[in-house]
C-alpha cells in the first residue's frame, strides 16, 4: 500500500517529469527515483496515461461530440410510421 508521503513524492516527480523534454525524462527519472523501482514504474505509468489523454484534453468538446450529435439527430427525426403526438396545456 502506498503511504500518503510516498504518493506525494510520486506526484511531485510526475509533475517535474512532465516539464522535461521526452528525451530527458529517463535521465531525470533515474535521478529522481534512484533505486525505488516501484516509484519509477508508478511515475512512468502516470506519464503514459497523461500522453494518451493529451488529444482528449486538447480537442474542444464540440469537435469530439459532433459525430455523436449527428447520429442522435438522425435518430430523433420523425419516422413516417410514427403516430403524431399532441401536447396539451391545461389551464
BATORKE-476952 format. One record per atom (N, C-alpha, C, CB): residue number from 1; residue in three letters; atom name; x, y, z. Coordinates in steps of 0.02 Angstrom, whole numbers, plus 50000, padded with zeros to 5 digits. Glycine has a CB too. Layout:
<sites>
{seq->NUM, type->ALA, atom->CA, x->X, y->Y, z->Z};
...
</sites>
This chain:
<sites>
{seq->1, type->UNK, atom->N, x->50042, y->49941, z->50000};
{seq->1, type->UNK, atom->CA, x->50000, y->50000, z->50000};
{seq->1, type->UNK, atom->C, x->50044, y->50062, z->50000};
{seq->1, type->UNK, atom->CB, x->49952, y->50000, z->50061};
{seq->2, type->UNK, atom->N, x->50025, y->50111, z->49962};
{seq->2, type->UNK, atom->CA, x->50064, y->50173, z->49956};
{seq->2, type->UNK, atom->C, x->50043, y->50221, z->50012};
{seq->2, type->UNK, atom->CB, x->50054, y->50205, z->49886};
{seq->3, type->UNK, atom->N, x->50092, y->50246, z->50047};
{seq->3, type->UNK, atom->CA, x->50079, y->50294, z->50100};
{seq->3, type->UNK, atom->C, x->50066, y->50363, z->50069};
{seq->3, type->UNK, atom->CB, x->50137, y->50297, z->50151};
{seq->4, type->UNK, atom->N, x->50037, y->50406, z->50108};
{seq->4, type->UNK, atom->CA, x->50023, y->50475, z->50085};
{seq->4, type->UNK, atom->C, x->50088, y->50510, z->50066};
{seq->4, type->UNK, atom->CB, x->49986, y->50514, z->50140};
{seq->5, type->UNK, atom->N, x->50139, y->50501, z->50105};
{seq->5, type->UNK, atom->CA, x->50204, y->50532, z->50091};
{seq->5, type->UNK, atom->C, x->50233, y->50506, z->50025};
{seq->5, type->UNK, atom->CB, x->50253, y->50519, z->50149};
{seq->6, type->UNK, atom->N, x->50228, y->50441, z->50015};
{seq->6, type->UNK, atom->CA, x->50254, y->50410, z->49953};
{seq->6, type->UNK, atom->C, x->50215, y->50436, z->49892};
{seq->6, type->UNK, atom->CB, x->50249, y->50333, z->49958};
{seq->7, type->UNK, atom->N, x->50149, y->50441, z->49900};
{seq->7, type->UNK, atom->CA, x->50106, y->50466, z->49846};
{seq->7, type->UNK, atom->C, x->50123, y->50539, z->49829};
{seq->7, type->UNK, atom->CB, x->50032, y->50460, z->49865};
{seq->8, type->UNK, atom->N, x->50135, y->50579, z->49880};
{seq->8, type->UNK, atom->CA, x->50154, y->50649, z->49868};
{seq->8, type->UNK, atom->C, x->50220, y->50654, z->49829};
{seq->8, type->UNK, atom->CB, x->50160, y->50687, z->49936};
{seq->9, type->UNK, atom->N, x->50266, y->50610, z->49846};
{seq->9, type->UNK, atom->CA, x->50330, y->50608, z->49810};
{seq->9, type->UNK, atom->C, x->50320, y->50587, z->49737};
{seq->9, type->UNK, atom->CB, x->50379, y->50559, z->49846};
{seq->10, type->UNK, atom->N, x->50278, y->50537, z->49725};
{seq->10, type->UNK, atom->CA, x->50262, y->50515, z->49657};
{seq->10, type->UNK, atom->C, x->50232, y->50572, z->49617};
{seq->10, type->UNK, atom->CB, x->50214, y->50455, z->49658};
{seq->11, type->UNK, atom->N, x->50185, y->50608, z->49647};
{seq->11, type->UNK, atom->CA, x->50153, y->50664, z->49612};
{seq->11, type->UNK, atom->C, x->50203, y->50719, z->49596};
{seq->11, type->UNK, atom->CB, x->50096, y->50693, z->49655};
{seq->12, type->UNK, atom->N, x->50248, y->50733, z->49642};
{seq->12, type->UNK, atom->CA, x->50298, y->50785, z->49631};
{seq->12, type->UNK, atom->C, x->50345, y->50766, z->49574};
{seq->12, type->UNK, atom->CB, x->50339, y->50798, z->49695};
{seq->13, type->UNK, atom->N, x->50366, y->50703, z->49573};
{seq->13, type->UNK, atom->CA, x->50410, y->50679, z->49520};
{seq->13, type->UNK, atom->C, x->50373, y->50680, z->49453};
{seq->13, type->UNK, atom->CB, x->50437, y->50608, z->49536};
{seq->14, type->UNK, atom->N, x->50311, y->50658, z->49454};
{seq->14, type->UNK, atom->CA, x->50270, y->50658, z->49393};
{seq->14, type->UNK, atom->C, x->50264, y->50728, z->49364};
{seq->14, type->UNK, atom->CB, x->50200, y->50630, z->49408};
{seq->15, type->UNK, atom->N, x->50247, y->50776, z->49405};
{seq->15, type->UNK, atom->CA, x->50239, y->50845, z->49380};
{seq->15, type->UNK, atom->C, x->50306, y->50873, z->49355};
{seq->15, type->UNK, atom->CB, x->50212, y->50891, z->49436};
{seq->16, type->UNK, atom->N, x->50360, y->50857, z->49388};
{seq->16, type->UNK, atom->CA, x->50425, y->50880, z->49364};
{seq->16, type->UNK, atom->C, x->50443, y->50845, z->49298};
{seq->16, type->UNK, atom->CB, x->50479, y->50866, z->49417};
{seq->17, type->UNK, atom->N, x->50427, y->50781, z->49292};
{seq->17, type->UNK, atom->CA, x->50442, y->50744, z->49231};
{seq->17, type->UNK, atom->C, x->50402, y->50770, z->49172};
{seq->17, type->UNK, atom->CB, x->50428, y->50670, z->49241};
{seq->18, type->UNK, atom->N, x->50342, y->50794, z->49185};
{seq->18, type->UNK, atom->CA, x->50301, y->50824, z->49132};
{seq->18, type->UNK, atom->C, x->50336, y->50885, z->49101};
{seq->18, type->UNK, atom->CB, x->50232, y->50844, z->49159};
{seq->19, type->UNK, atom->N, x->50374, y->50920, z->49141};
{seq->19, type->UNK, atom->CA, x->50408, y->50980, z->49118};
{seq->19, type->UNK, atom->C, x->50471, y->50964, z->49078};
{seq->19, type->UNK, atom->CB, x->50426, y->51024, z->49177};
{seq->20, type->UNK, atom->N, x->50496, y->50902, z->49084};
{seq->20, type->UNK, atom->CA, x->50556, y->50882, z->49047};
{seq->20, type->UNK, atom->C, x->50538, y->50865, z->48975};
{seq->20, type->UNK, atom->CB, x->50589, y->50821, z->49082};
{seq->21, type->UNK, atom->N, x->50587, y->50875, z->48932};
{seq->21, type->UNK, atom->CA, x->50580, y->50852, z->48863};
{seq->21, type->UNK, atom->C, x->50578, y->50776, z->48865};
{seq->21, type->UNK, atom->CB, x->50638, y->50878, z->48817};
{seq->22, type->UNK, atom->N, x->50538, y->50745, z->48821};
{seq->22, type->UNK, atom->CA, x->50534, y->50671, z->48822};
{seq->22, type->UNK, atom->C, x->50602, y->50636, z->48819};
{seq->22, type->UNK, atom->CB, x->50491, y->50648, z->48765};
{seq->23, type->UNK, atom->N, x->50649, y->50665, z->48783};
{seq->23, type->UNK, atom->CA, x->50715, y->50634, z->48777};
{seq->23, type->UNK, atom->C, x->50754, y->50637, z->48843};
{seq->23, type->UNK, atom->CB, x->50756, y->50669, z->48723};
{seq->24, type->UNK, atom->N, x->50736, y->50685, z->48887};
{seq->24, type->UNK, atom->CA, x->50772, y->50693, z->48950};
{seq->24, type->UNK, atom->C, x->50738, y->50658, z->49009};
{seq->24, type->UNK, atom->CB, x->50778, y->50766, z->48966};
{seq->25, type->UNK, atom->N, x->50680, y->50630, z->48999};
{seq->25, type->UNK, atom->CA, x->50641, y->50601, z->49054};
{seq->25, type->UNK, atom->C, x->50675, y->50542, z->49087};
{seq->25, type->UNK, atom->CB, x->50573, y->50581, z->49030};
{seq->26, type->UNK, atom->N, x->50703, y->50497, z->49047};
{seq->26, type->UNK, atom->CA, x->50735, y->50437, z->49076};
{seq->26, type->UNK, atom->C, x->50791, y->50457, z->49124};
{seq->26, type->UNK, atom->CB, x->50763, y->50392, z->49021};
{seq->27, type->UNK, atom->N, x->50832, y->50505, z->49104};
{seq->27, type->UNK, atom->CA, x->50886, y->50528, z->49146};
{seq->27, type->UNK, atom->C, x->50859, y->50561, z->49210};
{seq->27, type->UNK, atom->CB, x->50931, y->50578, z->49108};
{seq->28, type->UNK, atom->N, x->50806, y->50601, z->49201};
{seq->28, type->UNK, atom->CA, x->50775, y->50633, z->49260};
{seq->28, type->UNK, atom->C, x->50747, y->50581, z->49308};
{seq->28, type->UNK, atom->CB, x->50719, y->50680, z->49237};
{seq->29, type->UNK, atom->N, x->50712, y->50530, z->49281};
{seq->29, type->UNK, atom->CA, x->50683, y->50479, z->49323};
{seq->29, type->UNK, atom->C, x->50737, y->50437, z->49358};
{seq->29, type->UNK, atom->CB, x->50638, y->50433, z->49282};
{seq->30, type->UNK, atom->N, x->50793, y->50425, z->49325};
{seq->30, type->UNK, atom->CA, x->50849, y->50390, z->49358};
{seq->30, type->UNK, atom->C, x->50871, y->50429, z->49419};
{seq->30, type->UNK, atom->CB, x->50908, y->50381, z->49309};
{seq->31, type->UNK, atom->N, x->50876, y->50493, z->49411};
{seq->31, type->UNK, atom->CA, x->50900, y->50536, z->49466};
{seq->31, type->UNK, atom->C, x->50846, y->50543, z->49521};
{seq->31, type->UNK, atom->CB, x->50919, y->50605, z->49439};
{seq->32, type->UNK, atom->N, x->50784, y->50555, z->49500};
{seq->32, type->UNK, atom->CA, x->50731, y->50569, z->49549};
{seq->32, type->UNK, atom->C, x->50708, y->50506, z->49587};
{seq->32, type->UNK, atom->CB, x->50671, y->50599, z->49513};
{seq->33, type->UNK, atom->N, x->50706, y->50449, z->49554};
{seq->33, type->UNK, atom->CA, x->50680, y->50388, z->49585};
{seq->33, type->UNK, atom->C, x->50735, y->50346, z->49617};
{seq->33, type->UNK, atom->CB, x->50643, y->50347, z->49535};
{seq->34, type->UNK, atom->N, x->50796, y->50354, z->49594};
{seq->34, type->UNK, atom->CA, x->50851, y->50314, z->49621};
{seq->34, type->UNK, atom->C, x->50838, y->50240, z->49611};
{seq->34, type->UNK, atom->CB, x->50861, y->50329, z->49694};
{seq->35, type->UNK, atom->N, x->50845, y->50202, z->49665};
{seq->35, type->UNK, atom->CA, x->50836, y->50130, z->49663};
{seq->35, type->UNK, atom->C, x->50763, y->50107, z->49675};
{seq->35, type->UNK, atom->CB, x->50881, y->50097, z->49714};
{seq->36, type->UNK, atom->N, x->50718, y->50155, z->49685};
{seq->36, type->UNK, atom->CA, x->50648, y->50138, z->49700};
{seq->36, type->UNK, atom->C, x->50611, y->50123, z->49635};
{seq->36, type->UNK, atom->CB, x->50613, y->50197, z->49738};
{seq->37, type->UNK, atom->N, x->50614, y->50059, z->49616};
{seq->37, type->UNK, atom->CA, x->50585, y->50037, z->49552};
{seq->37, type->UNK, atom->C, x->50509, y->50045, z->49551};
{seq->37, type->UNK, atom->CB, x->50604, y->49965, z->49537};
{seq->38, type->UNK, atom->N, x->50476, y->50033, z->49607};
{seq->38, type->UNK, atom->CA, x->50403, y->50039, z->49609};
{seq->38, type->UNK, atom->C, x->50382, y->50112, z->49599};
{seq->38, type->UNK, atom->CB, x->50375, y->50012, z->49676};
{seq->39, type->UNK, atom->N, x->50421, y->50158, z->49627};
{seq->39, type->UNK, atom->CA, x->50406, y->50229, z->49618};
{seq->39, type->UNK, atom->C, x->50414, y->50248, z->49544};
{seq->39, type->UNK, atom->CB, x->50451, y->50274, z->49662};
{seq->40, type->UNK, atom->N, x->50467, y->50224, z->49514};
{seq->40, type->UNK, atom->CA, x->50480, y->50240, z->49444};
{seq->40, type->UNK, atom->C, x->50424, y->50211, z->49400};
{seq->40, type->UNK, atom->CB, x->50548, y->50212, z->49421};
{seq->41, type->UNK, atom->N, x->50404, y->50150, z->49413};
{seq->41, type->UNK, atom->CA, x->50350, y->50119, z->49374};
{seq->41, type->UNK, atom->C, x->50285, y->50159, z->49380};
{seq->41, type->UNK, atom->CB, x->50339, y->50047, z->49396};
{seq->42, type->UNK, atom->N, x->50272, y->50181, z->49441};
{seq->42, type->UNK, atom->CA, x->50210, y->50221, z->49452};
{seq->42, type->UNK, atom->C, x->50213, y->50286, z->49413};
{seq->42, type->UNK, atom->CB, x->50200, y->50234, z->49527};
{seq->43, type->UNK, atom->N, x->50269, y->50320, z->49416};
{seq->43, type->UNK, atom->CA, x->50277, y->50384, z->49380};
{seq->43, type->UNK, atom->C, x->50273, y->50372, z->49305};
{seq->43, type->UNK, atom->CB, x->50344, y->50418, z->49399};
{seq->44, type->UNK, atom->N, x->50306, y->50320, z->49280};
{seq->44, type->UNK, atom->CA, x->50303, y->50305, z->49208};
{seq->44, type->UNK, atom->C, x->50232, y->50288, z->49186};
{seq->44, type->UNK, atom->CB, x->50350, y->50248, z->49192};
{seq->45, type->UNK, atom->N, x->50195, y->50254, z->49229};
{seq->45, type->UNK, atom->CA, x->50126, y->50238, z->49214};
{seq->45, type->UNK, atom->C, x->50083, y->50302, z->49209};
{seq->45, type->UNK, atom->CB, x->50097, y->50191, z->49268};
{seq->46, type->UNK, atom->N, x->50094, y->50348, z->49255};
{seq->46, type->UNK, atom->CA, x->50058, y->50411, z->49253};
{seq->46, type->UNK, atom->C, x->50076, y->50451, z->49191};
{seq->46, type->UNK, atom->CB, x->50073, y->50453, z->49316};
{seq->47, type->UNK, atom->N, x->50140, y->50451, z->49173};
{seq->47, type->UNK, atom->CA, x->50162, y->50487, z->49113};
{seq->47, type->UNK, atom->C, x->50131, y->50457, z->49050};
{seq->47, type->UNK, atom->CB, x->50238, y->50486, z->49108};
{seq->48, type->UNK, atom->N, x->50128, y->50390, z->49047};
{seq->48, type->UNK, atom->CA, x->50099, y->50357, z->48988};
{seq->48, type->UNK, atom->C, x->50024, y->50373, z->48983};
{seq->48, type->UNK, atom->CB, x->50110, y->50281, z->48993};
{seq->49, type->UNK, atom->N, x->49989, y->50372, z->49039};
{seq->49, type->UNK, atom->CA, x->49918, y->50388, z->49039};
{seq->49, type->UNK, atom->C, x->49907, y->50461, z->49019};
{seq->49, type->UNK, atom->CB, x->49887, y->50374, z->49107};
{seq->50, type->UNK, atom->N, x->49951, y->50504, z->49042};
{seq->50, type->UNK, atom->CA, x->49945, y->50575, z->49025};
{seq->50, type->UNK, atom->C, x->49954, y->50587, z->48950};
{seq->50, type->UNK, atom->CB, x->49997, y->50615, z->49065};
{seq->51, type->UNK, atom->N, x->50001, y->50550, z->48920};
{seq->51, type->UNK, atom->CA, x->50013, y->50559, z->48848};
{seq->51, type->UNK, atom->C, x->49953, y->50536, z->48807};
{seq->51, type->UNK, atom->CB, x->50075, y->50520, z->48827};
{seq->52, type->UNK, atom->N, x->49919, y->50483, z->48828};
{seq->52, type->UNK, atom->CA, x->49861, y->50459, z->48790};
{seq->52, type->UNK, atom->C, x->49802, y->50505, z->48798};
{seq->52, type->UNK, atom->CB, x->49843, y->50388, z->48811};
{seq->53, type->UNK, atom->N, x->49799, y->50544, z->48850};
{seq->53, type->UNK, atom->CA, x->49743, y->50589, z->48861};
{seq->53, type->UNK, atom->C, x->49754, y->50658, z->48830};
{seq->53, type->UNK, atom->CB, x->49731, y->50597, z->48935};
{seq->54, type->UNK, atom->N, x->49813, y->50670, z->48803};
{seq->54, type->UNK, atom->CA, x->49828, y->50736, z->48776};
{seq->54, type->UNK, atom->C, x->49779, y->50756, z->48721};
{seq->54, type->UNK, atom->CB, x->49899, y->50737, z->48749};
{seq->55, type->UNK, atom->N, x->49764, y->50711, z->48675};
{seq->55, type->UNK, atom->CA, x->49718, y->50727, z->48621};
{seq->55, type->UNK, atom->C, x->49648, y->50742, z->48648};
{seq->55, type->UNK, atom->CB, x->49715, y->50671, z->48570};
{seq->56, type->UNK, atom->N, x->49627, y->50704, z->48697};
{seq->56, type->UNK, atom->CA, x->49561, y->50713, z->48726};
{seq->56, type->UNK, atom->C, x->49555, y->50783, z->48757};
{seq->56, type->UNK, atom->CB, x->49547, y->50660, z->48779};
{seq->57, type->UNK, atom->N, x->49605, y->50802, z->48797};
{seq->57, type->UNK, atom->CA, x->49601, y->50866, z->48831};
{seq->57, type->UNK, atom->C, x->49615, y->50925, z->48784};
{seq->57, type->UNK, atom->CB, x->49649, y->50867, z->48888};
{seq->58, type->UNK, atom->N, x->49650, y->50912, z->48729};
{seq->58, type->UNK, atom->CA, x->49667, y->50966, z->48683};
{seq->58, type->UNK, atom->C, x->49614, y->50978, z->48630};
{seq->58, type->UNK, atom->CB, x->49731, y->50950, z->48650};
{seq->59, type->UNK, atom->N, x->49564, y->50936, z->48625};
{seq->59, type->UNK, atom->CA, x->49512, y->50943, z->48575};
{seq->59, type->UNK, atom->C, x->49449, y->50972, z->48606};
{seq->59, type->UNK, atom->CB, x->49497, y->50875, z->48541};
{seq->60, type->UNK, atom->N, x->49421, y->51024, z->48576};
{seq->60, type->UNK, atom->CA, x->49359, y->51052, z->48603};
{seq->60, type->UNK, atom->C, x->49303, y->51000, z->48604};
{seq->60, type->UNK, atom->CB, x->49337, y->51113, z->48561};
{seq->61, type->UNK, atom->N, x->49261, y->51004, z->48655};
{seq->61, type->UNK, atom->CA, x->49207, y->50955, z->48664};
{seq->61, type->UNK, atom->C, x->49161, y->50952, z->48604};
{seq->61, type->UNK, atom->CB, x->49167, y->50972, z->48727};
{seq->62, type->UNK, atom->N, x->49147, y->51009, z->48572};
{seq->62, type->UNK, atom->CA, x->49102, y->51008, z->48516};
{seq->62, type->UNK, atom->C, x->49130, y->50968, z->48457};
{seq->62, type->UNK, atom->CB, x->49086, y->51079, z->48494};
{seq->63, type->UNK, atom->N, x->49196, y->50966, z->48450};
{seq->63, type->UNK, atom->CA, x->49226, y->50925, z->48397};
{seq->63, type->UNK, atom->C, x->49220, y->50851, z->48414};
{seq->63, type->UNK, atom->CB, x->49300, y->50944, z->48387};
{seq->64, type->UNK, atom->N, x->49231, y->50834, z->48477};
{seq->64, type->UNK, atom->CA, x->49226, y->50764, z->48497};
{seq->64, type->UNK, atom->C, x->49155, y->50738, z->48491};
{seq->64, type->UNK, atom->CB, x->49250, y->50755, z->48569};
{seq->65, type->UNK, atom->N, x->49106, y->50781, z->48505};
{seq->65, type->UNK, atom->CA, x->49037, y->50759, z->48506};
{seq->65, type->UNK, atom->C, x->49000, y->50769, z->48440};
{seq->65, type->UNK, atom->CB, x->49001, y->50796, z->48560};
{seq->66, type->UNK, atom->N, x->49032, y->50799, z->48391};
{seq->66, type->UNK, atom->CA, x->48998, y->50814, z->48328};
{seq->66, type->UNK, atom->C, x->48967, y->50751, z->48296};
{seq->66, type->UNK, atom->CB, x->49046, y->50846, z->48278};
{seq->67, type->UNK, atom->N, x->49006, y->50698, z->48293};
{seq->67, type->UNK, atom->CA, x->48981, y->50636, z->48264};
{seq->67, type->UNK, atom->C, x->48924, y->50606, z->48304};
{seq->67, type->UNK, atom->CB, x->49036, y->50585, z->48257};
{seq->68, type->UNK, atom->N, x->48931, y->50608, z->48370};
{seq->68, type->UNK, atom->CA, x->48879, y->50581, z->48413};
{seq->68, type->UNK, atom->C, x->48814, y->50620, z->48405};
{seq->68, type->UNK, atom->CB, x->48901, y->50581, z->48487};
{seq->69, type->UNK, atom->N, x->48821, y->50686, z->48405};
{seq->69, type->UNK, atom->CA, x->48761, y->50728, z->48397};
{seq->69, type->UNK, atom->C, x->48728, y->50718, z->48329};
{seq->69, type->UNK, atom->CB, x->48779, y->50801, z->48407};
{seq->70, type->UNK, atom->N, x->48768, y->50710, z->48277};
{seq->70, type->UNK, atom->CA, x->48740, y->50698, z->48211};
{seq->70, type->UNK, atom->C, x->48701, y->50633, z->48210};
{seq->70, type->UNK, atom->CB, x->48795, y->50697, z->48158};
{seq->71, type->UNK, atom->N, x->48727, y->50581, z->48241};
{seq->71, type->UNK, atom->CA, x->48692, y->50516, z->48245};
{seq->71, type->UNK, atom->C, x->48628, y->50522, z->48284};
{seq->71, type->UNK, atom->CB, x->48737, y->50463, z->48276};
{seq->72, type->UNK, atom->N, x->48630, y->50560, z->48339};
{seq->72, type->UNK, atom->CA, x->48569, y->50569, z->48380};
{seq->72, type->UNK, atom->C, x->48517, y->50608, z->48341};
{seq->72, type->UNK, atom->CB, x->48586, y->50605, z->48446};
{seq->73, type->UNK, atom->N, x->48538, y->50658, z->48304};
{seq->73, type->UNK, atom->CA, x->48491, y->50699, z->48266};
{seq->73, type->UNK, atom->C, x->48453, y->50655, z->48216};
{seq->73, type->UNK, atom->CB, x->48528, y->50756, z->48230};
{seq->74, type->UNK, atom->N, x->48490, y->50611, z->48183};
{seq->74, type->UNK, atom->CA, x->48458, y->50565, z->48135};
{seq->74, type->UNK, atom->C, x->48408, y->50520, z->48170};
{seq->74, type->UNK, atom->CB, x->48510, y->50523, z->48098};
{seq->75, type->UNK, atom->N, x->48424, y->50497, z->48230};
{seq->75, type->UNK, atom->CA, x->48379, y->50452, z->48264};
{seq->75, type->UNK, atom->C, x->48319, y->50489, z->48293};
{seq->75, type->UNK, atom->CB, x->48416, y->50415, z->48320};
{seq->76, type->UNK, atom->N, x->48323, y->50555, z->48299};
{seq->76, type->UNK, atom->CA, x->48267, y->50594, z->48326};
{seq->76, type->UNK, atom->C, x->48222, y->50622, z->48272};
{seq->76, type->UNK, atom->CB, x->48294, y->50650, z->48368};
{seq->77, type->UNK, atom->N, x->48240, y->50614, z->48208};
{seq->77, type->UNK, atom->CA, x->48198, y->50637, z->48154};
{seq->77, type->UNK, atom->C, x->48133, y->50596, z->48154};
{seq->77, type->UNK, atom->CB, x->48234, y->50631, z->48086};
{seq->78, type->UNK, atom->N, x->48078, y->50630, z->48138};
{seq->78, type->UNK, atom->CA, x->48014, y->50593, z->48139};
{seq->78, type->UNK, atom->C, x->48014, y->50535, z->48089};
{seq->78, type->UNK, atom->CB, x->47956, y->50641, z->48123};
{seq->79, type->UNK, atom->N, x->47987, y->50481, z->48112};
{seq->79, type->UNK, atom->CA, x->47980, y->50422, z->48070};
{seq->79, type->UNK, atom->C, x->47911, y->50426, z->48037};
{seq->79, type->UNK, atom->CB, x->47989, y->50356, z->48111};
{seq->80, type->UNK, atom->N, x->47907, y->50412, z->47974};
{seq->80, type->UNK, atom->CA, x->47842, y->50417, z->47939};
{seq->80, type->UNK, atom->C, x->47791, y->50368, z->47968};
{seq->80, type->UNK, atom->CB, x->47852, y->50404, z->47864};
{seq->81, type->UNK, atom->N, x->47815, y->50316, z->48001};
{seq->81, type->UNK, atom->CA, x->47770, y->50267, z->48029};
{seq->81, type->UNK, atom->C, x->47746, y->50285, z->48099};
{seq->81, type->UNK, atom->CB, x->47804, y->50199, z->48030};
{seq->82, type->UNK, atom->N, x->47776, y->50336, z->48128};
{seq->82, type->UNK, atom->CA, x->47758, y->50352, z->48197};
{seq->82, type->UNK, atom->C, x->47692, y->50390, z->48200};
{seq->82, type->UNK, atom->CB, x->47814, y->50394, z->48230};
{seq->83, type->UNK, atom->N, x->47661, y->50386, z->48257};
{seq->83, type->UNK, atom->CA, x->47597, y->50418, z->48268};
{seq->83, type->UNK, atom->C, x->47610, y->50489, z->48293};
{seq->83, type->UNK, atom->CB, x->47553, y->50379, z->48319};
{seq->84, type->UNK, atom->N, x->47575, y->50539, z->48265};
{seq->84, type->UNK, atom->CA, x->47585, y->50608, z->48288};
{seq->84, type->UNK, atom->C, x->47567, y->50614, z->48363};
{seq->84, type->UNK, atom->CB, x->47542, y->50657, z->48247};
{seq->85, type->UNK, atom->N, x->47605, y->50655, z->48396};
{seq->85, type->UNK, atom->CA, x->47594, y->50666, z->48467};
{seq->85, type->UNK, atom->C, x->47570, y->50737, z->48477};
{seq->85, type->UNK, atom->CB, x->47658, y->50653, z->48508};
{seq->86, type->UNK, atom->N, x->47520, y->50746, z->48518};
{seq->86, type->UNK, atom->CA, x->47494, y->50813, z->48533};
{seq->86, type->UNK, atom->C, x->47511, y->50830, z->48605};
{seq->86, type->UNK, atom->CB, x->47417, y->50818, z->48521};
{seq->87, type->UNK, atom->N, x->47530, y->50891, z->48614};
{seq->87, type->UNK, atom->CA, x->47544, y->50915, z->48681};
{seq->87, type->UNK, atom->C, x->47487, y->50962, z->48701};
{seq->87, type->UNK, atom->CB, x->47613, y->50951, z->48686};
{seq->88, type->UNK, atom->N, x->47457, y->50948, z->48755};
{seq->88, type->UNK, atom->CA, x->47400, y->50989, z->48778};
{seq->88, type->UNK, atom->C, x->47422, y->51027, z->48840};
{seq->88, type->UNK, atom->CB, x->47338, y->50945, z->48793};
{seq->89, type->UNK, atom->N, x->47399, y->51089, z->48841};
{seq->89, type->UNK, atom->CA, x->47413, y->51129, z->48900};
{seq->89, type->UNK, atom->C, x->47347, y->51138, z->48939};
{seq->89, type->UNK, atom->CB, x->47444, y->51200, z->48881};
{seq->90, type->UNK, atom->N, x->47352, y->51123, z->49002};
{seq->90, type->UNK, atom->CA, x->47292, y->51132, z->49044};
{seq->90, type->UNK, atom->C, x->47298, y->51197, z->49083};
{seq->90, type->UNK, atom->CB, x->47282, y->51072, z->49092};
{seq->91, type->UNK, atom->N, x->47245, y->51233, z->49083};
{seq->91, type->UNK, atom->CA, x->47245, y->51298, z->49120};
{seq->91, type->UNK, atom->C, x->47211, y->51290, z->49185};
{seq->91, type->UNK, atom->CB, x->47210, y->51353, z->49081};
</sites>
